[in-house]
Amino acid sequence: MKKFLNTVYVTTPGAALRKEGENLVAEIDQQERARVPFHMLASVVVFGGIHISPALIAACANKGIALVLLDRNGRFQARVEGPVSGNVLLRRAQYAASEAPETVVRSLLIGKVFNQRSVLMRALRDYRDEYEPRAAAGLSSVENRLARILRRIELPGSGLDELRGLEGEASSLYFSMMNHLIRSPDAEICWFGRSRRPPLDPVNALLSFLYTLLTLDCRAACESVGLDPAVGFLHRDRPGRPSLALDLMEELRPIFADRLMLSLVNRRQIRAKDFQRQESGAVLLSDEARKLVLDAWQSRKKEEKSHKFLGEKAPFGLVPYLQAQLLSRYLRNDLDAYPPWFWT
């Protein structure tokens, strides 16, 4: 199994990163604050104005450590990496499969809708006695409707447009229940509907940040097994968009991102005061809140869960890599179908 390596997140404005021997060294005001051996690193993600020495950039490229540059608000800017080592035969199989993507899309959506339904079922199980009868009935109704959509997705013969339509219907139902899942005492932290680029409320700001982190991990997972992250199955090809990484995250984000968002706000670790509203109307996480979310993200990645297909436990942080490996095995005809990841 792939070794679970670390991601270093650097968020302090004015911090400096440099190479010293076989280590990454982080400094603030010329004082060393952290030192991480290269052999323990998978990637380095920096936010905003962080100085990175040329020697460190070269070392990361030579050692296959991805260097990802985000702006202060977490929006992607650039990715620095060494020579591409993708398997050309695997990529040819990927490109061929993308011309008739229905089989892969069906598996991805089975995983996504199953996991969306699991989120609702967990809420019903944990808080049923606290819900008003009407709210509990609404959650039960949507959970049953998602089960019916899941059965329709499983039926063979559906075209790509029909599958995308079922995915849209399931997501609409799922997010219509989000306010019943949010249990924050702050009136500002509630669900108004999905908004992005920019997010217009605290929940969307937190979700967008977590989705960015998950996308980065999924892209790294695709590249680690030799897949082309730009050529997907569910998401249409578009210049500059990592379509396959976005495909891979679809089945994971109800658990990796949505559940973590709910945990942070329901446990009152994130409050309304942790967000800043810009003149443009955009709502963004404060610097301190961003650090708290990154700590929670890293902690969640260390938790273990049983992988139903593999029959063994694995840390959450390894799941994108395992799924990318299973997808590559399917594309090589080593598996009859791509097995989605189920959270139970």
Number of C-alpha atoms within 10 A of each C-alpha: 7 8 8 17 14 17 17 18 16 19 22 18 15 13 21 20 24 19 22 12 9 13 18 20 18 21 17 14 9 9 10 13 11 12 16 15 13 20 12 14 20 20 21 19 18 23 20 19 17 16 15 16 12 12 13 19 19 15 18 23 16 13 14 19 23 22 22 18 20 18 14 19 17 21 16 15 11 11 13 15 18 16 8 11 12 15 13 12 13 18 18 15 16 22 18 12 16 20 10 13 17 22 18 23 24 27 18 23 24 24 22 28 25 22 22 26 23 18 21 21 17 13 16 21 10 10 11 16 10 10 14 11 10 9 16 17 14 15 25 15 13 18 24 14 17 23 16 13 19 22 11 15 22 15 9 10 10 15 15 17 11 14 20 19 12 19 21 12 14 25 15 13 17 21 16 16 17 19 15 19 21 19 17 20 13 13 8 13 19 20 18 15 14 15 15 13 10 16 20 20 25 26 27 24 24 26 22 22 22 21 19 16 18 24 23 20 22 26 25 21 23 26 18 18 20 19 30 24 20 19 22 27 25 25 17 15 15 11 9 7 15 22 23 25 28 23 24 29 24 19 24 26 21 23 18 20 22 19 15 20 23 20 17 18 21 16 11 14 14 24 18 18 12 15 21 17 15 10 7 8 12 17 22 27 23 16 17 12 18 21 16 14 21 18 12 16 19 16 12 15 17 14 12 15 15 16 19 14 11 12 8 10 12 19 15 22 22 19 20 23 24 20 21 25 19 21 24 22 17 18 23 16 11 11 13 10 16 21 19 24 24 20 20 13
